[in-house]
Amino acid sequence: MKDIWKETVKRVTNGRKTTIPIILGIIILLLIVCGVLYLNNISVREWIDRNIFRKEVKQDKVATIELKSENTSIYAFNKYIGILNKNKFEIYNNSGDKEEELEIQISNPSFDSANRFLAIAESHGQKLYVIADKNILWEDTVDGEISQVHINKNGYAAVVIVNTVHKTVIIVYDSEGKELFKTYLASTRTADVSISNDNKHLAIAEVDTSGSIIQSNVKVISVENASLDPTNSLENAYQGKSGKLLTNLQYQDRNRLVCMYTDSIHIIEDGQDKEIINNSNKKLLFQSIEIDENVISIEEKSSGLFTADSIVNIINISNQNTKQYKINAIAKEIYTYGDIIALNLGTEIEFINKGGWLVKRYLANQEITNIVLSNNVAGIVYRDKIEIVNL
């Protein structure tokens, strides 16, 4: 009897040892097949995104923030959505719950954010605030009128001021609000400014419209040298081609400076100015450089007699490799921040990442006219409410 029992146990044990690897093998094979289909079959990918990954969300099925007044300014930063109204800045989390309220003496704000820092300036006014997470880190009042504010991921800020005795004044602050230096532009206006991620360089996009042809230039200033002697702090200057309008610039990691013109995108690295995208002969819809380690170019391509697609080209600035994302519609607006690209298609928003993959799709019952975006959360702004999409 003992021998029969031992033999039975042995057979069951051996059967289990054989069955488990077979089941695991089948599961692995199914996962591989699903992965291949997801990567190569659009219909399968759409079904998996909608039914398994739950990437599709509908209006009125998400958390909301009720707006008490139409005269509000709304901005997304870090993992929060901020609402400024009557000098009160209310900070809400991604569930729509208010977490903080700050006194901000600004009525016409200009915002900029990076990492956990948010800069708020009075557009055409004198007040400036920097917020870290949910608290006011420092504030200042300047002479002249603020036209632009910029902050980097370490909390260093640059403020562009106009309508003083100089054409333009740029003030740079450290993360504690200490003024490091001022730099002056006598005859040109500033299109944009950017502070490098290591806090060592300030880049200025200058545009000279005094002549018959527009002239755009980029100046790079040493923050350390400017703190000691602002008049002897210029590190490099780059002259754009005559007639090309420089609209935006952005420091990426490794001190690579990306410059956006109306018809092209350039990168300045190791003292060399290199064009990486030329859109002069394309039906360009949008382009942006405000995305981590990449730039994007969106062009319209005909797909039929009366139809067209939007082709999103995402170009890595390190190796110029391109990823594409196709939408069977014409994008009306784009918003970019960090790793996220938001494409407004009218009554639908597609949020994709810099890898060219869908992160979330938002479906609305009405036309979408305003979006606020950070790396973690998006707010769809309507007349009386904000709908929150977690990314």
Secondary structure, 3 states (H helix, E strand, C coil): CHHHHHHHHHHHHHHHHHHHHHHHHHHHHHHHHHHHHHHHCHHHHHHHHHHCCCCEEECCCCCEEECCCCCCEEEEECCEEEEEECCEEEEECCCCCEEEEEECCCCCEEEEEECCEEEEEECCCCEEEEEECCEEEEEEECCCEEEEEEECCCCCEEEEEECCCCCEEEEEECCCCCEEEEEEECCCEEEEEEECCCCCEEEEEEEECCCCCCEEEEEEEEHHHHHHCHHHCEEEEEECCCCCCEEEEEECHHHCEEEEECCEEEEEECCEEEEEEECCCCCEEEEEEEECCEEEEEEEEECCCCCEEEEEEEEECCCCCEEEEEECCCCCEEEEECCEEEEECCCEEEEEECCCCEEEEEECCCCCCCEEECCCEEEEECCCEEEEEEC
